[in-house]
Amino acid sequence: MKEYDIIIVGAGPAGLRCVEVLTNNDPKLKILLLERKPEVGPKICAGGLTKKDLDLMDIPDHLFEHKIQRTTIKSPKYTSVNEKEGLIVLYAIDRREFGQWQADKLKNTNVDLMTDAKVTSVEENKITVNFSDEYSYKYLVGADGVSSIVRRYLKLPVKKRLVTFQYRIPWKDEVRFEMGLNSKYFHSWYVWIFPHKESLSVGCACNPEIMSPKKLKVNFHKWLKENNFDISNAKYESFPISYDYRGYKFNNIFLIGEAAGLACGFTGEGIYQALVSGEEVAKSIIDGSYVSEPMQKILKYNRIQHKILNILIKAGPLRNFFFNMIVFLLKKKGSDSKISKGLS
Ligand SMILES: Cc1cc2nc3c(=O)[nH]c(=O)nc-3n(C[C@H](O)[C@H](O)[C@H](O)COP(=O)(O)OP(=O)(O)OC[C@H]3O[C@@H](n4cnc5c(N)ncnc54)[C@H](O)[C@@H]3O)c2cc1C
């Protein structure tokens, strides 16, 4: 059995960031990063980053498919279009490219990165890969997303989830970023239109305990038809998002990113939380007495978002009134910087 100081399960943004910080701090550490897919990166996602992601990492310009300045937010009654010269509100990335860029940083380091390597069992101080190969660890990090095997080993259930439906629609026209708030179709959540190089990602989400996924799917298709989207050549995708946070440190085992339930149950955003938790857990492993302020900040950010979500869920028939009020206020002059701040 091969021995490692640290084993990280899952090479998404959380796992890759964690390994990068660990190896930069101590190049001698023996680290194993395991990814079940044949290559690092691809993930069903709208691929939206905000300024706070850029503040965290020096992301090169060529990774941005679009720098979005113009935002359109719609409610049943109003439409708010905002654009300010020079003010970038969102950045569109391709998840494969982003993952490959993160993985490239590990070249010429001591890290063993294995793809096609699915962790099939977790035990105290050792794991098994592809049902046969065993590796021992001093520290184990679960960065394996929404269905984390490390989280299951810790016996932590995932009760708060979103289901998502998304179409990648071939598109070569204008850069189009939109959010649609309409309780009739999407309950307390929203529909997004997100621009990529040669496609639009158009999708929606809901908590299946609040709204049935079947109903969301029917409503989504009605909405697509009403908004003249041709999905005949589009790629259909669906993937869950976990926002059931129950802690991240369990003796010598850590959870980061969505394995820890750190995504946001309202916006569905999770890349930033994945990157921050990856970095902060790396620092905690290096220094056992490290107290992480950034972790407290993302937990606070998520709590605020979840309070807003709960208000909307409880608002019942008043929900569209709130949505109309929000979009009416956003129509006011100067809202572009408020939208940018809100998203960041
Ligand atoms: C439709 C949709 C749209 C989204 N849009 C956005 C957005 O615009 N902006 C944003 O910030 N967030 C968005 N998110 C959320 C975002 O994709 C996730 O929160 C983020 O990818 C979480 O990162 P992670 O590293 O924790 O997990 P992941 O990115 O899920 O990575 C986990 C990795 O672990 C691997 N793995 C899993 N199990 C095993 C195993 N047993 N052994 C080995 N490897 C394993 C997986 O293959 C995967 O590569 C969206 C999500 C969805 C579903």
PDBQT file of the ligand as one rigid body, heavy atoms in Angstrom, charges set to zero:
ROOT
HETATM    1  C1  LIG A 401     -26.416  23.789 -13.862  1.00  0.00    +0.000 C 
HETATM    2  C2  LIG A 401     -25.407  24.365 -12.909  1.00  0.00    +0.000 A 
HETATM    3  C3  LIG A 401     -24.969  25.684 -13.091  1.00  0.00    +0.000 A 
HETATM    4  C4  LIG A 401     -24.010  26.236 -12.227  1.00  0.00    +0.000 A 
HETATM    5  N1  LIG A 401     -23.549  27.504 -12.485  1.00  0.00    +0.000 NA
HETATM    6  C5  LIG A 401     -22.630  28.055 -11.658  1.00  0.00    +0.000 A 
HETATM    7  C6  LIG A 401     -22.094  29.349 -11.948  1.00  0.00    +0.000 A 
HETATM    8  O1  LIG A 401     -22.425  29.982 -12.954  1.00  0.00    +0.000 OA
HETATM    9  N2  LIG A 401     -21.186  29.870 -11.084  1.00  0.00    +0.000 N 
HETATM   10  C7  LIG A 401     -20.786  29.192  -9.956  1.00  0.00    +0.000 A 
HETATM   11  O2  LIG A 401     -19.981  29.734  -9.171  1.00  0.00    +0.000 OA
HETATM   12  N3  LIG A 401     -21.247  27.958  -9.693  1.00  0.00    +0.000 NA
HETATM   13  C8  LIG A 401     -22.142  27.360 -10.512  1.00  0.00    +0.000 A 
HETATM   14  N4  LIG A 401     -22.594  26.091 -10.251  1.00  0.00    +0.000 N 
HETATM   15  C9  LIG A 401     -22.067  25.365  -9.073  1.00  0.00    +0.000 C 
HETATM   16  C10 LIG A 401     -20.654  24.853  -9.323  1.00  0.00    +0.000 C 
HETATM   17  O3  LIG A 401     -20.617  24.095 -10.513  1.00  0.00    +0.000 OA
HETATM   18  C11 LIG A 401     -20.197  23.960  -8.146  1.00  0.00    +0.000 C 
HETATM   19  O4  LIG A 401     -20.598  24.525  -6.924  1.00  0.00    +0.000 OA
HETATM   20  C12 LIG A 401     -18.679  23.800  -8.149  1.00  0.00    +0.000 C 
HETATM   21  O5  LIG A 401     -18.250  23.100  -9.302  1.00  0.00    +0.000 OA
HETATM   22  C13 LIG A 401     -18.246  23.018  -6.902  1.00  0.00    +0.000 C 
HETATM   23  O6  LIG A 401     -16.872  22.735  -6.985  1.00  0.00    +0.000 OA
HETATM   24  P1  LIG A 401     -16.266  21.463  -6.226  1.00  0.00    +0.000 P 
HETATM   25  O7  LIG A 401     -14.833  21.444  -6.538  1.00  0.00    +0.000 OA
HETATM   26  O8  LIG A 401     -16.701  21.474  -4.813  1.00  0.00    +0.000 OA
HETATM   27  O9  LIG A 401     -17.022  20.197  -6.874  1.00  0.00    +0.000 OA
HETATM   28  P2  LIG A 401     -17.076  19.695  -8.374  1.00  0.00    +0.000 P 
HETATM   29  O10 LIG A 401     -16.811  20.781  -9.321  1.00  0.00    +0.000 OA
HETATM   30  O11 LIG A 401     -18.366  18.947  -8.479  1.00  0.00    +0.000 OA
HETATM   31  O12 LIG A 401     -15.865  18.675  -8.456  1.00  0.00    +0.000 OA
HETATM   32  C14 LIG A 401     -15.892  17.430  -7.784  1.00  0.00    +0.000 C 
HETATM   33  C15 LIG A 401     -14.969  16.482  -8.533  1.00  0.00    +0.000 C 
HETATM   34  O13 LIG A 401     -14.882  15.277  -7.797  1.00  0.00    +0.000 OA
HETATM   35  C16 LIG A 401     -14.916  14.185  -8.714  1.00  0.00    +0.000 C 
HETATM   36  N5  LIG A 401     -15.397  13.001  -7.960  1.00  0.00    +0.000 N 
HETATM   37  C17 LIG A 401     -16.631  12.791  -7.455  1.00  0.00    +0.000 A 
HETATM   38  N6  LIG A 401     -16.682  11.609  -6.827  1.00  0.00    +0.000 NA
HETATM   39  C18 LIG A 401     -15.442  11.072  -6.924  1.00  0.00    +0.000 A 
HETATM   40  C19 LIG A 401     -14.862   9.849  -6.462  1.00  0.00    +0.000 A 
HETATM   41  N7  LIG A 401     -15.575   8.944  -5.767  1.00  0.00    +0.000 N 
HETATM   42  N8  LIG A 401     -13.556   9.603  -6.737  1.00  0.00    +0.000 NA
HETATM   43  C20 LIG A 401     -12.807  10.506  -7.447  1.00  0.00    +0.000 A 
HETATM   44  N9  LIG A 401     -13.316  11.677  -7.912  1.00  0.00    +0.000 NA
HETATM   45  C21 LIG A 401     -14.606  11.956  -7.648  1.00  0.00    +0.000 A 
HETATM   46  C22 LIG A 401     -15.878  14.640  -9.798  1.00  0.00    +0.000 C 
HETATM   47  O14 LIG A 401     -15.701  13.914 -10.997  1.00  0.00    +0.000 OA
HETATM   48  C23 LIG A 401     -15.510  16.118  -9.915  1.00  0.00    +0.000 C 
HETATM   49  O15 LIG A 401     -14.514  16.354 -10.884  1.00  0.00    +0.000 OA
HETATM   50  C24 LIG A 401     -23.536  25.478 -11.122  1.00  0.00    +0.000 A 
HETATM   51  C25 LIG A 401     -23.970  24.164 -10.925  1.00  0.00    +0.000 A 
HETATM   52  C26 LIG A 401     -24.893  23.606 -11.809  1.00  0.00    +0.000 A 
HETATM   53  C27 LIG A 401     -25.345  22.185 -11.598  1.00  0.00    +0.000 C 
ENDROOT
TORSDOF 0
